[in-house]
């Protein structure tokens, strides 16, 4: 005669783990996405790119101009922005000479203001990109494995301590 009570308990815990794994993974993925958005926002703020905050606000969950797709069934998270100039700020761009930009100067810093009668006329030049998104991806790629390890270690400890 064998005592299989421990095996039955192990089997029960495996079934519970199986039922909870996909919802938990979806929650972890969403938390990772929110952490990535925080990293992107910090990179934008650190680069000094934003006056009006439109680009910054587009990197919030559900923000204006935001792309946030979460498919926990297939464990897909897509983060981005529909703000048309986001790529130019990241990668850099050539200015269109002669283009008038409405706004005003505060010391050495130009503040864009769509309805302003004052402003500046652009010269032909290249505006270097801040690479805020590229740096954010690099930071997140370094953090992600440890985040996942810790999170799933906590998850498995619930069932097998």
N, C-alpha and C positions, 0 to 999 in steps of 0.2 A: 504494500500500500504506500502510495506517495502523497505527500501533502502538497497540493497544487494551489493553495490559497494565495501564496505569494505570486504565482504565475497569473492567477485570475486578477489579482490587484494590479499587476503590471499591465495586463491586457486592458483593463478598465481605464487606466491612466493613459495608455496609448490611444484609445478611442476618444477620450476627452481632449487630448492634445490634438488629434487629427481634426476634430470639430472646431477647435479654437484657432488653429494655425492660420488659416486664410484670413479671417477677420483681423487677427492680430497683425499679420504681415501688412495688410492694408493700412492699419493704424500707424504702424511703424513707417511705412512709405510716406504717408501724409505728413508725419512729423519730420521726416527727412526733407521733404519738399519745403516745408515751412522754414526749416533751418537754412536751406539753400537760399530761400528768398531773403532771409535776414542777412546772410553773407553778401548777397548781391546789393542789398540796400546799403550796407556798411561800406562796400567798395565804391558805390556811387557817391555817397556822402564824403568818403575819404578823398576821392579824386576831385571834389569840388565842382562837379558837373552841373549841379541842379540849382536853378534860381526859383522857378515856379513849382517844382516838385512833381511835374507830370510824369517824367521818366521814373522817378522814385516811387510814385504811387502806382505805377503800372506793374511794379514788382511786389505786389501784395496779393494775397489770395482773394480773388474776386474784385480786384482793383480795376479802375477804368483803364482800358487798353490792355488788360491782362489776358494771358492765355494760361489756364490752369486746367489740366485734364488729369483725372485720377480714375483709373479703371482697376479696381482691386481684384476683379476676377482674373485678369491677365497680369496684374501687378505692373501697371504702366503709369508713370507720372510724367507729364510733359509740362514744362515751365517755360514761360517766355513773355513777350510783350508785343503788342500791335502798334506801339508808338513808333511812328515812321522814322524818326531820327535816332532811335536807339543804336542802330548799327553804325551810324556815322560817329556817334559819341564813342563807341567802343573801338572802332577800326580807324577812325580819322577820316577826313574828307577835304576835298578842294572846295574853296569858296568860289561862288559865282561873282566875278567882279562886276561892280556897279549895282548890285542888289541892295535895296534899302531895307534896313531892319529897324522897326520902330522900338523906341525905348529911351533910356536915359543913363547917364554915367553917375556912378557913386565912387568917387576917387578914381582908382584905376580899374574898377570893375563895371562892366556894362550890364544893365538890367533890362532884359527884354520886356516890353509892355505893348501888346498888340494894338491898342488904341492911341498910343502916344503920337503927338505931332513931331516930336524930336526923335532922333535916332542916329544911325550911322550908315554909311555906304561902304560896302565891302570892297576890299582890294583883292587882287588875285594872290592867294596864298594857300598853304596847306595847313589845316588844323590837325595836330597830332591827336590820335585816339588815346583814351585813358585806359583802354583794355580792362574795364571794370568787370565785364562778364567773363572774359578769359581767365582773369585772376581768380574770380569767384569759383569757376569750375575747378581750377587747380586746387584751391583750398578744400573744396567739398570732396574732391576725389581722394585727398589725403585723409580726411575725417571720416568718410563714409564707412570704410571697413570696420573701424573700431566702434563706430556708432551701432552698426548692425551686430557685431559680436556681443557687445554689452547688452543690447536689447534682447537678442535671442537667447543669450545666456540666462537672463532674468526669466524669460518665458519658459525655458526648459526646466529651470529650477522649481517652478510652480508644480510641475508634474513629477520630477525626479530629483528630490533633494537628498 
